[in-house]
Amino acid sequence: MAKIKPRVKVPKKAAAGEIVEIKALISHPMHTGRGKNKKTGKKIPRKIINKFVASFDGQDVFTANFEPAVSANPYIAFPFKASKSGAFTFKWVEDGGAEFTASKKMTVA
């Protein structure tokens, strides 16, 4: 199985009141439970990222729930109004409860 790797892009600096774009991507195969292993012919069990949460200084600012129809390597971009310096924390939750996280700081001047 490929390594599951989260990647995020947050501006290092922003002006107070500026709307910035936050980007998040996770390398994940998003197995729906319907595919088969080409070598063995056995079904590949369902294993998808089913929830994404982006927080800024401990407060949730964006959430998303995913279903099996979401393609591999889900990508999310959302706007954020910069008002103060702080840290973003990103969390992806997989079927079975496995969690993958990333974080980035942003300075507001």
C-alpha positions, -999 to +999 in steps of 0.1 A: +000+000+000+012+035-008+023+057+020-005+080+032+009+115+032-009+148+041+002+180+024-010+215+032-004+250+018-009+280+040+005+315+033+033+323+058+022+360+060-011+378+054-025+412+060-053+417+086-086+413+069-071+396+038-089+366+024-063+338+018-067+304+002-059+273+023-051+241+004-050+205+018-043+173+000-038+138+013-022+110-007-047+081-001-061+054-024-097+058-011-106+021-016-144+018-019-147-019-011-158-027-047-123-031-063-104-063-066-068-072-062-055-079-097-032-107-086-055-126-062-090-116-074-101-109-039-120-078-029-100-049-015-118-039+018-133-004+020-108+021+035-115+058+028-108+091+044-143+099+058-137+132+076-116+163+073-113+190+099-093+222+096-088+242+128-072+276+135-059+281+171-081+253+183-114+264+166-128+244+137-130+266+106-138+240+079-151+205+080-160+179+053-174+144+053-164+121+024-182+092+009-169+063-012-175+082-045-146+107-037-116+100-058-081+090-046-059+117-031-087+141-020-079+178-024-096+206-006-092+244-010-112+269+011-110+307+018-100+320+052-102+356+065-069+364+083-075+383+115-047+373+138-015+352+138-019+316+147-016+280+137-037+258+115-042+221+124-055+197+098-069+163+105-080+135+082-099+105+097-099+071+079-123+042+083-113+024+114-103+055+132-068+061+119-059+098+119-034+118+099-024+153+108-005+183+096+000+219+108+012+252+095+016+287+111+005+320+096+016+355+107-009+383+103+006+419+102 
